[in-house]
Amino acid sequence: MASIIVLFSCSLLLLTASSASIVELYILEELPPGTYVGNVAIDAYIYRKLSPEVAAMMRFRILFQSPPSVESAAPSDRNVTGQALFSVDQLTGDVRTVLRIDREEYCRRADRCAARVDVVVHSMAFFEILRARITVLDINDNAPVFPVPVFAYSLLESQNAEAASSPSVGFLVPEADDPDGPAFGVQRYVIVSTKDEEEKVNDNNATKTTEAAIDLPFDVNYEHGQLRIVPTHVLDRERMAR
């Protein structure tokens, strides 16, 4: 009889943990430590289940938390250890940040990034595990950077300009790296005349951009999974260097 009681108790505990509620919380990256994220009890509607007397005796503590990751954007049972990024107030259930969270440190160039935090809510008359999924929202805090500042290529002046859609035309250039998510990552590439940029810097009263008026000899082809600099017409060395 004793073995049957123990087996039943274990099964009941597993059932309680596996049926934990999921609370969706959101926070921007790079906010200072102590930033308010949300209240797990309110967002899980715990107070609707309890009398005021029982609710007043509730206490909260973090049972488990994982760092933000692409995998944690969906519920996961994997055990991840590391430095705590979130805390919960034991009396109120308020969740706050412990450290400044750099989203790119955990989810570089990812569309989704979330941490998992399991919170135990308990009193003498109540016990429940609340699972919070804290999505870290991206901000545009990184600039695209090429692997080297200058690319040097050689091209015969008599080479004909092919169609910009050709996968073999022009020069293959490494893409710029931007660790931000897709919404704030590299959107497109454009050719800018260095002569035009110098004129705008030297002219303090310049209010217009003359880039459109310049007949640039090169354009960007970002297709077929490659970034290429392509000629727009047949190049005449003597005319360009004049």
Secondary structure, DSSP 8 states (H G I E B T S, - for coil): -HHHHHHHHHHHHHHHHHT-EEEEEEEETT--TT-EEEEHHHHTTGGGTS-HHHHHT-EEEEEEEEEEESGGGS-----------EEE-TTT-EEEESS---HHHHSTT-S--EEEEEEEEE-SS-EEEEEEEEEEE-------B-SSS-------TT-----TT-TTSSEE----B--S-TTTS--------HHHHHHHHH-TT--S--GGGS--SEEEEEETTEEEEEESS---HHHHH-
